[in-house]
Structures are given as structure tokens and as C-alpha cells.
Amino acid sequence: MPPPTSYERLHVPIRSLIPAVLSNTVEVSTSDIRKGAAFDNLKASWGKALNVGDFKTNLKCNYDYNDNKDFLKEASLSGDLMDDGDMKVSYDVSHNFKSKNTEVSLSAVTQGTTLSADYDTDSSLKEVSLQRDVELGDQKVNLKPSWLVQAKTARVKMMSAMGGGNVQAQVDYNTDGGSTAYEVGYSKQLEDGKDVSATFTPDSKELEVEYVDNNFEGGATWTAKATVPLEDVGNTLDAAKLTLKRSWAW
């Protein structure tokens, strides 16, 4: 049975709504600090768990100054439609207040396999995917093949533990033009609360390195991201961009 529409929820008695506060966060980011640090964007999220009779859902609201400074960027409802031990079916419905687009994601998990479908009101069915862990020799690989309907693109994502971290790879094949795009990445926990990751995209010839530190300041997370263009090797350092981001719970 599908969840009630937003109009139906309006007619639910207030006494049947039992909220519980979820994680709320604020995030402030800078522009390229190598060219003089300046405010770039402000993001915030707010969430509550709601019980509407026997129906449980999580409400989340997101604000993005650059996207829609005068109002919320989007609001979403997510939760489980069923969970009987053998199968779990989950949903996520989000509405963008600026574009007026509504996205719906459904996923079903059974026997270690996740089947997902994404739909939105702008482009109808967007993506269908299958995800599970597979054994390749003595290596466990998380494999996620998917089909991007509107882009007519087959995508395969892979992730596996390696060298004390995780290696990720993504391959896109466009069936219309026959073009192929790649992305590879590696992430590792340096110590408790400190993580580093690197992502290379051959098409854009850019290397992105991100360092996340939860220990630098109590109650806050600092993220430093360097974007390094590799097309002009002789000008790599001068062309690199460095941005900072601070996020905290409230």
C-alpha cells in the first residue's frame, strides 16, 4: 500500500503526529582560499521522525543559500514500507521547491541483493539498479550495475577493500554514441576521526583530494578539498583550487 499523499497527511489529526528530532546540521563553505578565502555557500538540514498512526516516516528539510536563498531547497520523506525479515522495501520521496520537481526512490532488499528504481516528475523513470556483494577470487567486491534510462547509459560501480582502505571505480557506457567514461577513487581512514579520499576523472583530467577531520574542533567537522587539473602538468600547482568547509550539528 503506497504512503498517503501530502494532501491526505494534512487531514491527519495533530494528536497522531509524534515527532522525534533527528540529526540537524549546518554547513559553511569557502571559495578558493588560494585566491583569497570568501564565503561561498551556506547549507542546513533539519529532520524529524514522525509517527502518523501506525505509519512511520522521516521528514527532512534542506536549505541551500546558493540554490534557493529565500526558502527551503527541498523536503523529503523516507522510511520503510515493509520489513518482514525476508524482504525490506524502502522509499524516499523528495520535492524541490525551486524546480518543482518531485523525485521518488524505491528499493527492495532480499537475500543480500538490493533492487532500486528512481523516478521523477521531470523525466519519468530515471534509473534502475541492482546491487550486491560478489566474490572475485579471494576479494569481496560490492557491485552495482545500473541503467540510466534518459541518458541511455549503462553504468557499473564497484568498491572493494584494498591496502587498508577502499578502492572505487565507475564505468559509464553510452549506448547511443558508444562513448565510455571512467572514474576511479581511493579512500582511507588515517586514524579515528580523520579520513582522506582521492578521485580521478580522466575525461575532465582532474584529481580531487579531500581530507575530513572530526578532531580538529570539538563538535564540528572540517573538510579541505583540493581540485588539481592535470592537463597542463607545468601549471598544475598554480591552477589547483583549495576550498574549506565546516559543518556542525545543532
N, C-alpha and C positions, 0 to 999 in steps of 0.2 A: 504494500500500500504506500503510495507516494506521500511525502510530508505535506502538511497543509500549506496553501498559498499564503502570501503576505496579507492578502485581504481577509482570509479566514482567521489568521492569527489576531487581527485587530478585534475580533469578536470573542476572543477567549477572555473569561473573567480575570481581572487583575490578581485575585487571590490565588489563582492557579499557577502564576508565574513565580518560581522560586529561584532567584538568581544567586550565583556564586562567582566571586571575582576571579578571573583568570589572569595570566601574566600581561601586564601593561608596560610598554616600553616607549622611550623617546630616543631619537637618533639625530645627531647633528653632524653634517659632513662639510669638508672644506673643498675649495678648488685646488688647483695645482700649487702646492706650497713652495715649489721651486721658483714660481713667478710671483710670489707674494701671497701668503695664505689669506683667504677671504671666505666668508660664509657662502656655502653653495646650496645647501638644502636642509630642510627640517622634516623629519618623518615621525609619526607617532602611531601607536596601536593601542587599542583598548578592547578588552574581551570579558565576556561573562558566560557562565554556564547557566542555561535556562531549563527548567522542568515545566512543560506545558501538559498538565495531566500526567499521562504515562509516557509522553514523548519528550525525549531529552535531546537538546541541541546546544551547540556552542556558537554564540554570537561574537563576531569580531569586526571592529571598525578600524579602518586605516586612513590616516591623514598624510598627505604629501604636498608640501608647500609649492613645489615647482609644478606639480600636476594640476592641482585644484586648490589654490590658496584660500579661497573663500568658503570652502565646505569640505566634507569628507571626500576622499578619493573613492573608497569603496566600502561596502559592508558585506559580510558573508555569514552563512550558517553552515555548520558542519557537524557530523556525528555519524552514528551507525543506524542503519535501517533494520538490520537483524544481525544476531550473533548467537548461533546455536551450538558453537563448539566445532562443528564441521565446516561451516562457512560463515564468513563475516562480510556483510555488504555495507559499504560506507558511502557517504555523499558529501559534497562541498558545493554550495551554491553561492556565487558572489555577484554583486551588481556594482558596476562602475557608474558613479553619478555624473561624471563629465561626458563620457562617451555614450551613456545609456545602454551599454552592452551588459548582458547577463550571461555568466558562464556557469555551466553545470558539469561537475565531475562525479562519475560513479566508479566504484572499484569493488571487486569481489575477490576475496582471498580464500582459497581452499587448497589443502594439501601442499602448502608451500608455494603455490602459484598465484600471482596477482593479475587479474584481468581488469583493465581500465578503459574508460571511454570519456572523452572530453567534448562538450558541445557548447556553442554559444549562439546568441540570437543574431549576431552579425554574419557568421559563416556556417551555421548549422554544425554538423559533425566535424570536429577538428582533428581528433587523433584517437586511435585505438592502439592499445599496447598490451604486451604480455611480459611478466617479469618473474624470474625465479633464480635460485642458485643452482649452478651445474658444476660437476666435477670434470676438470680437464687435466688428466694425469693425476698428480697429487696436489693440484691447485684448485681451490674453490673460487668460482667466478660468478658474480652477480650479473646476469644477462637480461637486457631489456630491449627486445625488438619492438618497433612501433611503425605505424603508417600515418603520415601526416596527410590527411585527406585533401585539403585545399591546395597544398603545395605539391601534391603528388610525389612525395618524397618518402623513401624507406629509410628509417633511422635505426641504428643499433648502438646501444650504450652498454659498456662493460666496466666492471670495477672489481678489483681483486687486491688482497693484502700482499704487500711486497716490500722487503727491506725495512720492516718496522713501520711502514705507512700504508697508504692505499694508492694504487695507480688507477686512473680512469681514462677511458677512451670513448670517443663518439665518432661514428661514421654516418654521413648523410649521402644518400644516392637519389638524385632527381631523375625520375623515370621519363620525364618529358625531354629534357635536354641531354641526359646522360652524364651530367656533371656530378662530381664527388667532392665532398668537403669533409675535413678531418678536424678533430680537436683532441689533444692529449693533456693529461694533468697528473699531478702527484701531490699528495697531502700527507703531513706527518705531525704528530704531537711531539713537540720538543721536550716539554715537561708538563706537569699538571697545570692547566690554565693557559698554556702557550702553544699555539698551533701555527704552522706555515703551510702554504699551498702555492703551487705554480701551475699555470695553464698556458699552453702554446696553441695558437691557431694559425696554421700555415697560410690560409687564404689572406688573412689580414697582416701576416708577418709580424705578429705582436706576441710578446711574452708578458704575462700578467703574474706578478708575485704578490701574495697577500699574507700579512702577518697579523695574527689576532692574539691579544694579550688581555686576560681577565684578572691578572695580578697587579698590573701597574697602578691601578687606583681602585680602592675598595668600593664595591657596588657598581662599578662601571666596566664596560668592555671597550678597549681601544683597538682600532683596526687601521693598519697602514697598508696602502695598496700602491704598488709601483707598476706602471704600464710602460714597457720598453719596446719601441719599434726596432725591428731587426733588419729592415730593408736596406738602410744605409748604415753599415757597420761603423764607418768612420765618424758618424754623428749620433751614435746610439745614446751616449750619456747625456748629451745636450738636449736630445729630443725626448728623453724619458720624462714621464709625469708621475708625481707623487702626491697622493691625497690622504687625508686623515679622516677618521670617523669615530665619534664617541657615542655610545649607546648605554642607557641605564634603565632600570625598572622603576616604576612609580606606582 
